Amino acid sequence: MFDSGSWTQKWTYQDGLSMSFKEYQLEAIRVLCESNPGLLSQEVREQVNQHSDINISRASIINFLNIIVEIGVLTASTEMGKGEHRLRYSPKYDEAQLK
């Protein structure tokens, strides 16, 4: 496997999404595809960390979620919570459509 350090560069002999995303990013997408009506970044992080061997930072999750919102894979809706705005992330497509 070659990993240049960029979040978009994970080259393996596997097919589909695993060619472009790191393990925790694939897990984040899977968790979001199973959620209804979507999840906050902290909820995504908690669920991803339950299924991974390392502790992924909240910043890594937020940065990844914001990038895939920009490219159109997720939607993000704003809601108020504890005096601040929070984003609730939801998939635009189901898991089968993403592959």
BAFI-3210 file (N, C-alpha, C; in Angstrom, 3 decimals, decimal comma, padded with zeros to 6 digits):
// residues 99
n [1|2|3|4|5|6|7|8|9|10|11|12|13|14|15|16|17|18|19|20|21|22|23|24|25|26|27|28|29|30|31|32|33|34|35|36|37|38|39|40|41|42|43|44|45|46|47|48|49|50|51|52|53|54|55|56|57|58|59|60|61|62|63|64|65|66|67|68|69|70|71|72|73|74|75|76|77|78|79|80|81|82|83|84|85|86|87|88|89|90|91|92|93|94|95|96|97|98|99]
n.u [000,840|000,526|000,856|000,596|000,262|-001,681|-005,157|-006,758|-005,393|-005,134|-003,999|-004,812|-005,214|-007,871|-011,354|-013,663|-014,820|-012,727|-010,383|-009,990|-010,356|-009,462|-009,489|-010,970|-012,460|-014,076|-015,556|-016,877|-018,534|-020,102|-021,387|-022,884|-024,553|-026,207|-027,602|-030,404|-032,022|-029,535|-026,255|-024,428|-021,094|-019,651|-021,085|-020,630|-017,848|-017,684|-018,937|-017,299|-014,866|-015,515|-015,327|-012,764|-009,169|-007,660|-007,735|-009,582|-009,333|-011,544|-011,278|-010,200|-012,380|-014,336|-013,086|-012,936|-015,703|-016,656|-015,282|-016,389|-018,974|-018,646|-017,964|-020,291|-021,308|-022,425|-025,004|-025,306|-026,977|-027,872|-028,250|-029,394|-027,675|-026,978|-026,410|-024,909|-024,220|-024,636|-023,679|-025,571|-024,951|-025,857|-026,291|-026,421|-026,873|-027,566|-025,679|-025,159|-025,385|-023,169|-021,015]
n.v [-001,182|002,222|005,330|008,626|010,509|012,393|012,960|012,017|010,086|006,872|004,090|000,919|-002,579|-002,944|-002,539|000,159|002,511|002,255|002,784|005,487|006,562|006,724|004,243|005,146|007,157|005,806|004,376|006,496|007,379|005,071|004,959|007,314|006,711|004,869|006,335|008,257|011,083|011,918|012,913|014,656|016,033|015,193|012,922|011,275|010,959|009,606|007,153|006,210|005,924|003,846|001,693|001,579|001,102|003,190|006,460|008,778|012,202|014,939|017,133|015,974|014,449|016,475|018,055|016,174|015,591|018,133|018,469|016,422|017,314|019,591|018,420|017,230|014,808|014,606|016,321|019,258|020,506|023,342|023,724|024,905|024,685|024,642|027,412|027,776|027,358|024,286|021,659|019,254|016,320|014,588|011,877|012,266|010,219|006,670|003,911|001,978|003,451|005,073|003,441]
n.w [000,000|-000,778|000,690|000,500|002,425|002,066|002,652|000,659|-000,653|-000,686|-001,688|-002,630|-003,381|-003,429|-004,324|-005,106|-002,612|-000,768|-002,032|-001,997|000,537|004,011|006,641|008,959|007,807|005,977|007,839|009,105|007,011|006,702|009,219|009,088|006,916|008,072|009,859|011,049|011,823|010,795|012,020|014,589|014,548|016,823|017,574|015,369|015,641|018,138|017,516|015,435|016,794|018,493|016,838|015,852|016,032|016,856|018,391|016,949|016,278|017,079|015,414|013,073|012,217|011,832|009,818|007,717|007,349|006,565|004,159|002,562|002,488|000,935|-001,540|-002,169|-001,144|001,369|003,272|005,268|007,966|009,886|013,380|016,579|019,662|023,021|023,039|020,743|017,217|015,558|013,348|011,651|010,106|007,172|004,896|001,326|-000,344|-000,354|001,078|-000,905|-003,278|-003,065|-003,552]
ca.u [000,000|001,224|000,098|001,412|-000,005|-002,885|-006,348|-007,407|-004,520|-004,927|-004,046|-004,731|-005,714|-009,301|-012,221|-014,649|-014,464|-011,505|-009,240|-009,860|-010,571|-008,840|-010,433|-011,893|-013,353|-015,076|-016,426|-017,728|-019,560|-021,008|-022,185|-023,846|-025,538|-027,127|-028,246|-031,584|-031,964|-028,178|-025,495|-023,489|-019,709|-019,262|-021,718|-019,876|-016,559|-017,871|-019,223|-016,103|-013,865|-015,939|-015,020|-011,397|-008,096|-007,038|-008,656|-009,610|-009,642|-012,763|-010,877|-010,077|-013,739|-014,983|-012,463|-013,371|-017,126|-016,816|-014,793|-017,331|-020,136|-018,279|-017,977|-021,659|-021,674|-023,269|-025,594|-025,118|-028,001|-027,507|-029,209|-028,896|-027,454|-026,187|-025,992|-024,051|-024,707|-024,007|-024,049|-026,024|-024,539|-026,698|-025,864|-027,308|-027,069|-027,392|-024,349|-025,035|-025,168|-021,830|-020,001]
ca.v [000,000|003,498|006,412|009,828|011,426|013,149|012,202|011,431|009,120|005,571|003,188|-000,490|-003,417|-003,109|-001,760|001,044|003,639|002,065|003,296|006,924|006,990|005,982|003,371|005,889|007,915|004,849|004,095|007,682|007,335|003,965|005,377|008,313|006,053|004,136|007,265|008,991|012,019|012,424|012,959|015,738|015,561|014,475|011,605|010,511|010,640|008,581|005,864|005,776|005,487|002,557|000,647|001,663|000,806|004,433|007,509|009,817|013,498|015,609|017,986|015,129|014,116|017,689|018,410|015,202|015,791|019,376|018,253|015,643|018,183|020,450|017,689|016,839|013,479|014,825|017,634|019,718|021,471|024,055|023,733|025,560|023,822|025,247|028,763|027,823|026,651|022,990|021,073|017,863|015,769|013,514|011,476|012,534|008,951|005,526|003,305|001,303|004,465|005,641|002,498]
ca.w [000,000|-000,848|001,306|000,380|003,518|001,778|003,055|-000,504|-001,293|-000,064|-002,833|-002,296|-004,458|-003,221|-005,204|-004,505|-001,769|000,000|-002,791|-001,820|001,906|005,104|007,348|009,817|006,947|005,514|008,984|009,284|005,964|007,028|010,372|008,621|006,055|008,937|010,789|010,631|010,707|010,641|013,267|014,855|014,409|018,035|017,521|014,367|016,254|019,170|016,887|014,706|017,768|019,035|015,866|015,328|016,973|017,303|018,794|015,922|016,881|016,608|014,287|011,877|011,781|011,313|008,543|006,720|007,066|005,804|002,788|001,757|002,253|-000,200|-002,808|-002,447|-000,653|002,543|003,507|006,640|008,364|011,102|014,476|017,794|020,811|024,096|022,679|019,559|016,040|015,308|012,060|011,623|008,813|006,644|003,549|000,196|-001,030|000,538|000,974|-002,199|-004,314|-002,915|-004,030]
c.u [000,882|000,331|000,968|001,190|-001,246|-004,107|-007,022|-006,581|-004,335|-005,092|-003,845|-005,178|-007,200|-010,072|-013,048|-014,061|-013,139|-010,264|-008,990|-009,901|-009,810|-009,919|-011,434|-012,879|-014,446|-016,060|-017,368|-018,854|-020,573|-021,951|-023,257|-024,926|-026,582|-027,922|-029,497|-032,030|-030,583|-027,526|-024,685|-022,078|-019,259|-019,854|-021,015|-018,557|-016,698|-018,102|-018,034|-015,064|-014,245|-015,503|-013,601|-010,383|-007,413|-008,118|-008,571|-010,039|-010,920|-012,448|-010,759|-011,454|-014,415|-014,403|-012,917|-014,840|-017,351|-016,343|-015,817|-018,690|-019,859|-018,330|-019,342|-022,089|-022,623|-023,966|-025,340|-026,183|-027,615|-028,633|-028,559|-028,741|-026,538|-025,607|-025,094|-024,685|-023,924|-024,482|-024,460|-025,774|-025,438|-026,203|-026,899|-027,706|-026,996|-026,042|-024,128|-024,764|-023,775|-020,745|-019,979]
c.v [001,240|004,565|007,656|010,817|012,265|012,315|011,548|010,331|007,868|004,542|001,757|-001,282|-003,681|-002,229|-000,763|002,143|003,485|002,534|004,769|007,391|006,120|005,201|004,156|006,714|007,021|004,524|005,269|007,701|006,243|004,341|006,373|007,697|005,303|005,058|007,891|009,809|012,584|012,519|014,244|015,171|014,768|013,067|010,701|010,051|009,522|007,207|005,331|005,235|004,177|001,408|000,701|001,430|002,061|005,446|008,649|011,133|014,081|016,492|017,180|014,776|015,328|018,072|017,470|015,425|017,051|019,233|017,468|016,327|019,034|019,714|017,068|015,457|013,578|016,166|017,978|020,760|022,050|023,949|024,413|024,533|024,498|026,602|028,865|027,060|025,349|022,485|019,618|017,359|014,600|013,139|011,879|011,239|007,815|004,859|002,621|002,290|005,074|004,745|002,526]
c.w [000,000|-000,255|001,313|001,509|003,293|002,137|001,864|-001,152|-000,450|-001,169|-002,371|-003,515|-004,310|-004,184|-004,400|-003,653|-001,055|-000,751|-002,504|-000,377|002,897|005,837|008,187|008,994|006,369|006,627|009,237|008,251|006,272|008,166|009,938|007,730|006,878|009,860|010,173|011,823|010,433|012,006|013,361|014,750|015,632|018,056|016,516|014,979|017,278|018,548|016,106|015,675|018,439|018,134|015,329|016,439|017,503|017,653|017,783|016,573|016,289|015,394|012,996|011,322|011,162|009,959|007,432|006,348|006,234|004,363|001,971|001,629|001,018|-001,531|-003,100|-001,996|000,534|002,449|004,968|006,940|009,726|012,123|015,676|018,904|021,805|023,683|021,469|018,405|015,878|013,947|012,250|010,203|008,436|005,251|002,499|-000,494|-000,019|000,237|-000,379|-003,326|-004,241|-003,474|-005,505]
res [m|f|d|s|g|s|w|t|q|k|w|t|y|q|d|g|l|s|m|s|f|k|e|y|q|l|e|a|i|r|v|l|c|e|s|n|p|g|l|l|s|q|e|v|r|e|q|v|n|q|h|s|d|i|n|i|s|r|a|s|i|i|n|f|l|n|i|i|v|e|i|g|v|l|t|a|s|t|e|m|g|k|g|e|h|r|l|r|y|s|p|k|y|d|e|a|q|l|k]
***
